[in-house]
Amino acid sequence: MPPRGGPGSRGGPPSSRGGRGGAIPVGPTGGIPSHVQTIGVRRPGVGSAGRKLNVVTNHFGVTIPDGIIHHYDVIDNNADKTFPARLNMEIIIKLQNLVAPDVFTPRVVYDGRKNIFSPRALPFGASAEATLWLTALPTQFAVPLGTPPAGRPGKAYRVRLTKVAEINPEILARFLQGRQSHESVVLTAITALNVVIRMAPSMLYPFNVRSFFTPRETKDIGAGIVLWRGYFQSVRPAVGRMLVNIDISTGTMYKPGILYPIAMDIMGFNDPGQLYAGKFTDRDAVKLSRFLSGVRVLSVLDKTKPPRTVKRVLANENASKTFTLQVEGQAPRTISIAQYFKDTFNRDLRHPRAVLVELGKGAYVPLELLEVPPGQIMKKTVPPEKTKDVLEFATKKPADRLKSIMGGLEVLNYSQSQFLNSFNMQVSEGALRTGARVLVPPTLKYGPGSKQVSITPRDGAWNMIDKKFFIPGKVTAWAVIVYERQQRFNQETVRNMIEGMRNSAREVGINGFDSEPVVVWENGQGRIADQLRAVGGMVKQKFNTLPTLLVCILPEGSTNIYNAIKHFGDITAGVATQCMKSAKCFKAKPQYYANVLLNCCRVNVKLGGVNTVPDDRSVPFLTDPTNPVLILGADVIHPAPGSEGRPSFTSIVGNVDGAVSKYVATSRVQTSRKEIIEDMQEMTQHILGMYYKYRINMEKKSGVPKRVVLYRDGVSEGQFQTVLDEEVPQLKAAFAAMKISPPPKLTVIVVGKRHHVRMFPESSKDADKSGNCPSGTVIDTDIVHPTEFDFYLQSHGGLLGTSRPAHYNVLYDENNFTPDALQQLSFALCHVFARSTRAVSIPAPVYYADIVCARARTHYDPSVQDKLAFSDDQTGTGSGQGSAQLQRYKENFKPLHQATALTMYFN
């Protein structure tokens, strides 16, 4: 039977794009006609397994327009540069409100970039052009068009509108009923509805794409950052209707006010004199410039001037800096910056010795004369030390989050929106209630000697009391390296730590910790690799064998030491390493060491062991001996915003054992910000080779998988077709290159985490202790795609805040999964994550792939990392140097040590 969702099958018979022969109930029409094309696999029905549960979701019904939508393309004829969306929005708002209100009645909606949608045909034919002048004063515009205003002329903007198409909403209605293919006209119609609902708040509040932020609830977290509560809204197609997905969001804003105290806040200074030239170092200037570059500022002395953009902060210049002043009718004269402001504005500077800010075109201005306006979104990465503050602000318990979402309806005020009224759209006031199911968790098996060999998780968690690992690892020789001062972390503390680890290892069955380790204290400022190599020599001398484990105690803020240790262990020596923070070890309770070996379970898998495996009866798909299974996880991680010239990293992780609990990984460097994995074939071949060797040599079973399931992370809906067109053929090519005949049956599932769908238990009696829906809650009706095979699964138990379910989209399926079978498989794989004794939010292999991507930085020798500009707050190379820079990253990327490659080193 041809695969469901196979590439190139668009427009074929039902079976070629996911049909199974009969009609499939998906909505009001009762089935999907054969001519309807989809991107992913057609929905084969809905699941039935599990306990039924009623939930509330953060979706609200919305009607679609009943009239033609007129689509116009906006062309800026000053197209030598791209304007910010906020400026574009302001231009169009003034154009239709002040310049040509008769033309734009009723008002049109605009996305801030290229698209305008109107509920009626605009009265100018195929295209029209207008010129308007915009100054810092919002009412100064040219009337009539083409005539500049009196006085200060401002800046001229020429706008051309060209009619693109007419959209019949009936197309969208047919799509929702499963009678229309997933075509570009459908996507454009959905885009139009999104622009309609976002237009009103975009006019009033700071916004970024799908969220806008209000000052109703804010928090100053220091370092020049203020958090604003925001609201996310997105119109999405569902079964038989359109829904608006509404959620709360968090905006990071630049702190408003005079720039001088803000600069002190960013730098953590208490004394204003620390910003004086001479005391303010070059390194300080680099740090402050990175934070402030691109920030819009106003002149304190003349707020009618338009905002300027900060270019950089100068370290060694102050207001005594001179320049040549040229005034019409006067001879040029040399004057200091301080004297210029005194003569021109009668303003004496309070801090004339303070450093200067350079604005565009070489203008140097004192910090105290610039003001940051409120509501300016910060697009840079939040400093690591402030991440906790952001999470605390963003985290809300389920009941509180739902209350905030319902309160957001008052801010959105859909019923009073002139734009929704113009398009005859209405949003329901009640959140959507729907049916869900709670899946039965898999039974997990532990090793011989356990008092309870099998256990069924409860509320997404279980414990390891009186249990032995399924396959315990073994330590033949080990060492402890302390990177903390010996006065703080002394012999007694080390002894307590060793004893704690030893007791925990004994409880879970790991052998070898009873031996006495080599213990040394080292300086973290030294050459880490040389230190660890010397320790290895000491272990060799004592045990007559090289170490199998290095336990390293690290002080706070020791990322560089950590990276160097991981590089040595993973790349150079092929030895397992376990790092622990000294603050947690110092006078720690035995439970901390139990966490290392019991709750986190990392050491065991690094030593080649297996913690637990799912019982055969829990997941039949995994345990058919005649059809061996390879489960893959794949991910791509990109550099931080503003880090141009740095690469992206890719990873693929796959099981090598029959129990799908032991994984190996491979990672690569690729083109910056490219989402599709370039080396998919080569990386898959590597995993297949490892699978073959382990199955043949260790398990004495067939080394050829007959079924392959890929869980793909990090792909947006707009890239689904590209995955089918580019990654699936690479997977097939890998099977062919490995000469697997017949080729294994392939299933590709995208696992989405970056969405705003939330589910809330309708009754408190159905909630877990955190107030969330129980672990295993799945929804595959009402809020899912009208025709394609997708579902939402909240696999983990709640801890803090509101849990986010994972969104599974099946793009390709030769294994002909039923919804129940795939949901149960995915849920089971969330229980084999070796770092914890809790079910995690996404299947273990794709979770591992995410970790391996992040770990890829440690594949570079620490001595070259600074040269390659790795830190997130550095600016990368320009686009002209991108190819050469990428090649340098690839040349310096080191493969895993042969011994490391066989273990789950990434735990």
C-alpha positions, 0 to 999 in steps of 0.5 A: 500500500502506498504511504499516507502522505508520501511525497509527490502524491498530491492530487492522487487517490485517497490512499496516496495521501493518507486515505484508507479506502472509506470515508473519514469522519472529520467534520460536518461533511462526514468525509474528505473527498478524493480530490482534496489535497493535504500537506501532511497525512489525512486524518484516519479518524480519532482515538478512543483509548483512555478515560474521557475528560472534559476540558476548557481550551483557550480558543474562541469561536469566530465567524468568517466574513460573508462578503468578498475580501479585497487584497492589496499589495503595499509598495513603499517607493522609498524602497532603498531600505526596510522600515520597521513595522511600527513606522509602516503601520503609522504611515498607513493609519495616517494615510486612511485617517487623515490624508484620504479618509473618503477613500478608506471608508470603511477602514482597511486592515494592514499587516505592517509589511506588504498586505492590506485587506479591505471589505470593499473595493477601494475606489481607484482602480487597479493601483494608486499612489500617495505621498505624505509627510511624517514628523515627530508631531502626529498631526503634521501631514500633507493635505492635499496629497503631494503638498508638503506641510508648512514649517518643518517639512518632515520626511516624505513617504510615497505609498503605492497600493496595487490590487492583488486579488479578491478572496471569496470566504466560501473557499475558507468555509469549504476548507473547514468542512474538508471539501477544499484543498490546502491551497495558497488562497486558503492561507491568504484568507486565514492571513486576512482574518488574522490581520483583521483581529490584530489591527485594533490593538496594533494601533494602540499598543507595542506589538510583535507579529502575533502579540501585543503588550500593555502597561497594565501589568509590568515588572522592573527586573533591573539591568535596563529591562521592564517586563510587560504583560501581553496578549497573544491572538491567532486565528486558526482553522479547526474542524468545521469552524475558525477559532481564535487562540488567545493566550497571555504572553510576556514582552521584554521592554527597554526600561523607559526614562533618562538614559544615564540612570538606565545605563547605570542599571544595565551595568550594575553601577551604584556611583554615577562616576563609574560612567565617567571617561577614564573609569569606564573601560573599553570592556564596559563600553562594549557591554553597554553598546551591545545592549543599547545598539538599535534602541530609539531615543529622544532628545530631552531638550527638543522632543519634537525631533524624531527619535534617533537610534543608538549606534554605540557608547564611546569609552574614552570621550566625554563632553569636552570633546570638540567639533567644528560648528558651522552656522549659516552666515557665521564663520566655522568655529571649534566648540566643545559638546558641553559648551554647545549645549550651554550656548544653544539650550542654556543647559549645563551638564550635570555629568560633563565627564561622563562618556558619550553616546554616538547616534547615527551619522556621527552625532555624539550626545551626553547620556543625560540628554537622551530619553528612552521612550516607553513601550520599546520591545527588546529583541535581544536575548535576555541575560542569563541571570534575568531568565529566572525573573522572566519565568516568574513573571510569565508563570501562572497557575492554570486557574489564574492563567485562564482568568487572565485570558478571559480578562484579556477579552476586555482589552481586546474588546472584539465587539467594539472593533470597527475592523471586525464590524466592517468585515462582519466578524464576531468572536464568541465570549465563551472559551471552547469546551471540548472532550479529551481523553487521559491515556493509560501510562506505560508499565516500566520495568526495572532490573533484577534485585528490585523489590518492585520490578514493574511500576506504573507511573502515577500523575506522570511520576514515579520513584526509584525506592528499592529499585535497581537499574534495568542494566547497571553501569560499572565504574572501574576507576574514578576521580573527583576534581574540585574547582572550588577553593579548598578552604570552602570545599575541604576534605570533609566535604569531599568525603561526605560527597563521596559517601553520598554518591557511594550509598546511592550507587549501591542502592541502584546497583551501580558497581565500582563506587566502593573504590577510593577515588583520586581527589585533587583540587584545581584552579579553574583559570588553568588549562582544564584539559591538561589538568584532567589529563594529569588526573587520568595519569594519577588514576592510571597509576593507582588503578592500573587502568584509565578512569571511567568517570570524572566527577567535577565540582564547579563553583557558580558561574563556571560555564567555561570550565564546564564546556572545557570539561565536556570537550575533554570527556566527549571529544578528547578522552572518551571518558564519562564526566559528571559535573555538580555545583559546589553550592549544592554539594556543600553541607548537602543532604544525602538526597542531593546525591540521590538526585544525581543517581536516582532522579536524574539517573545521568551517571548510569547511562553515561556508563553504558547502562539502561535505567528502565524500559517500557513493558512489552505489553504497554507498547506493542508497536515496539516489541514485535520481534519480526519488525525491529523499530528504529526511533529517531529524534531530529532537531536544529538550533539557531544562534541568538537574535542579532548573532549574524554569521554564526552557524546553526547546529543539527542533531539526530538521535536514535535508539540502538536497542530493542527496548528503545531506551538506549540512544546514540547521537550525532551532530553537525554544523550547517548554514545559519538559521536554515531549518531544514537539515542539510546532512540528514542522509549522512547523519541517518546513515551514521545512526543506522550503522550504530544500530546495526553494530549494537543489535548484532554484537550486543543483542545478537539480533537482526541489525536491520530495522523494518520500521523507522519513526522520526520525531522532528522538532522545531519545524513551523507549519509553513515548512512542512512541505519542505520537510517532505520535499527535502528531508524525507528523500534524504532519509530514503537515500540513507536506507538505500545507501545502507543497502536495506532491502526492502527499505524500512517503512517510514513515519515522520512526525513533527513535534511542536512546542512553540504554540499557545494552545492550553487545556484546563480541566473543567472540574477541579476533581479532574485536575492534578495537584498543580491544577493542570490536566493529568499526565496523558491528556490528549485532544484530537477533535474540535481544535485540530486541523480540519483534514490532517492527522494531528493531535495535542498530548500533554504527557507530563505532570504539572509542576509550576504554572500551566502545562503546555501540551505538545502538538504532533503533526503526522507528515508521512506515514508508511506504517499506517498508524491508527490514532490510538497506536501513535498516541500511545507510542508517543506517550510511552516514549515520554517515559524513557527520558533517562534524566528523570523519573517523570514523564517529560513533555515530548518523546525522549529521542527528540528531547535528546536531540535538542540537548545534543544541539545545545551541547554542540558548542563543546565540540570546539576546542576552548582555545578557538571558541573566543576566536569563533565568537560564540557568546550570544551577546557578540556580533557575528561577521557580515553576510559577505564573510558568511561562507568563509566563516561557516567553513571555519566553524565546520573545520574546527568542529570535532567529532565525538571520541569513539568511546563516547559515541557508544554512550548517552554522553549527553545526559 
